[in-house]
Amino acid sequence: MSVSAEEVAKHNTDKDCWVIVGDQVLDVTNFLSEHPGGKKSIMMFAGKDATEEFDMLHDRKVIKKYGIDEGTVELKGTIKNMSVSAEEVAKHNTDKDCWVIVGDQVLDVTNFLSEHPGGKKSIMMFAGKDATEEFDMLHDRKVIKKYGIDEGTVELKVSAEEVAKHNTDKDCWVIVGDQVLDVTNFLSEHPGGKKSIMMFAGKDATEEFDMLHDRKVIKKYGIDEGTVELKGTIKK
């Protein structure tokens, strides 16, 4: 199960203490009194990400061996790494500008409101919020792409901060216009060579791209060929 950082943050007392280590969300409430290093060193990270500090001091195998297997630590799920923060999503809560969260995806569903078979109202209940639980009760997530993204009525939103994380030749995203593109598999195919793209790995390449190309080539020689993947549109 995916858990948001906002949810983890609510569990920040010694009666209800969750922490993040790596991608795991851990309820360590019952471990506080058992911790050899004392309760205080854990409580500093109550409701927060303790990964850096934990990894400096421990091997992660101890979580299972001395916590989960002993019944004093409970795995609540994995951290939801969204491409846009929940705070940003919350600003987009009207029928003129409607974003929702489904799983770890942030979706602009404004243009889908009038197309939704179940009516606009059922989406607007979750405008600016996490709709995952309700959505998963009613739908298969494949419909998001099939009836939304592919039809152009739903946009997957991505932040510049998220793009910046994908900056190597093994995982290379760039921004062109309002599109976020995974060009990893195109690097070896680029007529101008890999280096000219890698200069913009994790960055906005719009100005340079537009000086040299027509944007139609993105679809024709990249997306349609399967070497470029549209990850979403940039959050402005």
C-alpha positions in Angstrom: 0.0 0.0 0.0 1.2 3.5 -0.8 1.3 6.0 2.0 1.8 9.7 1.6 4.4 11.8 3.5 1.4 13.9 4.6 -0.1 10.8 6.2 3.1 9.9 7.9 3.5 13.4 9.4 0.2 12.9 11.4 1.8 10.1 13.4 4.3 12.0 15.4 3.8 11.2 19.0 5.2 8.5 21.3 1.7 7.0 21.4 1.6 6.8 17.6 5.0 7.0 15.9 5.7 6.4 12.2 8.9 7.0 10.4 10.2 6.6 6.8 13.3 4.5 6.1 14.1 4.3 2.4 10.7 3.6 0.7 9.2 1.9 3.8 6.7 3.5 6.2 7.2 2.0 9.6 5.1 2.2 12.7 7.7 2.0 15.5 5.5 2.9 18.4 5.9 -0.4 20.2 9.7 -0.3 19.5 10.4 3.0 21.2 10.9 1.4 24.6 13.0 -1.4 23.1 15.4 0.7 21.2 19.0 0.3 22.5 19.8 3.9 21.7 16.7 5.1 23.6 13.4 6.5 22.6 14.5 10.1 22.1 16.7 9.3 19.1 13.7 7.9 17.3 11.3 10.6 18.4 13.5 13.2 16.6 12.2 11.7 13.4 8.6 10.9 14.4 6.4 11.6 11.4 9.5 12.2 9.2 12.0 10.7 6.9 14.8 9.0 9.0 16.6 7.4 6.1 19.8 9.4 6.2 20.4 9.1 9.9 19.3 5.4 10.0 21.7 4.4 7.2 24.6 6.1 8.9 24.1 3.9 12.0 22.4 0.7 10.9 22.1 -2.0 8.2 18.5 -2.0 7.0 18.3 -5.8 7.6 17.8 -5.0 11.4 14.4 -3.5 10.7 13.0 -7.0 9.8 15.2 -9.0 12.2 14.8 -6.9 15.4 11.6 -5.1 14.6 9.1 -6.7 12.2 9.9 -10.3 13.1 9.8 -9.4 16.8 6.4 -7.7 16.4 7.5 -4.3 17.7 7.7 -2.7 14.2 4.9 -2.7 11.7 5.3 -2.1 8.0 2.5 0.3 7.0 3.3 0.4 3.3 5.7 2.2 1.0 6.1 5.9 0.7 4.1 7.5 -2.1 6.6 9.5 -4.2 4.4 11.9 -6.1 5.6 14.0 -8.9 3.9 17.1 -7.4 3.3 17.8 -3.7 -0.1 17.4 -2.1 0.1 21.1 -1.1 0.3 22.1 -4.8 -2.5 19.7 -5.7 -4.7 21.2 -3.1 -4.6 24.6 -4.9 -6.3 23.1 -7.9 -9.8 22.5 -6.5 -12.3 24.1 -8.8 -14.1 23.0 -11.9 -12.0 25.4 -14.0 -8.8 23.9 -12.6 -9.2 20.5 -11.1 -6.4 18.2 -10.1 -6.7 14.9 -8.3 -4.3 12.3 -6.9 -4.6 8.6 -7.9 -1.9 6.4 -6.5 1.3 8.3 -7.0 0.0 10.1 -10.1 -1.2 13.8 -10.1 -3.8 14.2 -12.7 -5.3 17.4 -14.2 -8.9 16.2 -14.9 -10.4 19.6 -15.7 -11.2 18.8 -19.3 -12.5 15.4 -18.3 -15.2 16.7 -16.0 -17.8 17.1 -18.7 -16.8 13.7 -20.2 -17.1 11.6 -17.1 -19.9 9.0 -17.4 -20.6 9.2 -13.7 -21.0 13.0 -13.9 -18.8 15.9 -12.8 -20.0 15.9 -9.1 -18.4 12.6 -8.3 -15.0 13.9 -9.4 -15.4 17.3 -7.8 -15.8 15.7 -4.4 -12.0 15.0 -4.7 -10.9 18.2 -6.4 -7.4 19.0 -5.0 -7.4 15.8 -3.0 -6.4 12.1 -3.0 -9.0 10.1 -4.8 -7.1 6.8 -4.8 -9.3 4.8 -2.4 -12.6 5.7 -4.1 -11.1 5.4 -7.6 -9.7 1.9 -6.9 -13.1 0.7 -5.6 -14.7 1.6 -8.9 -12.1 1.4 -11.7 -9.0 -0.3 -13.0 -6.2 2.3 -13.2 -5.6 1.4 -16.9 -8.7 3.5 -17.7 -6.7 6.7 -16.8 -4.5 6.3 -19.8 -7.0 4.7 -22.2 -9.9 7.1 -21.7 -8.1 10.1 -20.3 -4.5 10.7 -21.2 -4.7 9.0 -24.6 -7.9 11.0 -25.4 -6.3 14.3 -24.3 -8.8 15.0 -21.5 -6.5 14.1 -18.6 -3.0 15.4 -18.1 -0.4 13.8 -15.9 1.4 16.7 -14.0 5.1 16.6 -13.3 7.2 19.1 -11.4 10.5 20.5 -12.5 12.0 19.1 -9.2 10.9 15.6 -10.3 12.4 16.0 -13.8 15.7 17.1 -12.2 16.1 13.7 -10.5 16.3 12.0 -13.9 19.6 13.3 -15.2 21.8 10.4 -16.2 22.2 8.4 -19.4 20.4 5.5 -17.7 17.4 7.7 -16.8 17.2 10.8 -18.8 14.2 13.2 -18.8 14.0 16.6 -20.5 11.3 19.3 -20.8 10.3 20.6 -24.2 7.5 23.2 -24.1 5.0 21.9 -21.5 6.0 18.2 -22.2 8.1 16.1 -19.9 9.9 13.5 -22.0 11.8 10.4 -21.1 14.5 10.3 -23.8 16.7 7.6 -22.3 16.1 5.1 -25.1 16.5 7.8 -27.7 20.0 8.8 -26.7 21.7 6.2 -28.8 19.4 7.0 -31.8 19.9 10.8 -31.8 21.5 11.9 -35.1 23.3 14.7 -33.3 24.7 12.3 -30.7 24.0 11.6 -27.1 26.1 14.4 -25.7 23.9 17.2 -27.1 20.9 15.8 -25.2 22.8 15.0 -22.0 23.6 18.7 -21.7 19.9 19.1 -20.8 19.3 15.9 -18.8 16.9 16.8 -16.0 16.4 20.3 -17.4 14.3 22.4 -19.7 15.6 22.0 -23.3 12.9 24.0 -25.0 14.9 27.0 -26.2 17.7 24.9 -27.7 15.3 22.4 -29.2 13.1 25.0 -30.8 16.2 26.6 -32.4 17.0 23.3 -34.2 13.8 21.3 -34.6 10.1 21.4 -35.3 8.3 19.9 -32.3 6.4 17.5 -34.6 9.6 15.4 -34.7 9.1 14.4 -31.0 6.0 12.3 -31.9 7.1 11.2 -35.4 10.7 10.0 -34.6 10.4 9.5 -30.8 7.0 8.7 -29.3 5.7 6.8 -32.4 9.0 4.9 -32.6 8.9 3.9 -28.9 12.2 5.6 -28.1 10.7 8.6 -26.3 8.0 8.4 -23.6 5.7 11.2 -22.7 5.8 11.3 -18.8 3.3 14.1 -18.5 3.1 17.9 -18.6 5.2 20.3 -16.6 3.6 21.9 -13.6 3.6 25.6 -14.3 
